[in-house]
């Protein structure tokens, strides 16, 4: 089985608190989708 690493970087930009909330929600969405498809998830900050 071939192992690959995928890096997704999400950053808040202009928009202040709303931008931060959007990025947090998007990260949660990607993490949930990855886990639902049996990917290993590493959340480094």
Secondary structure, DSSP 8 states (H G I E B T S, - for coil): -------------TTTHHHHHHHHHHHHHHHHHHHHTT-------
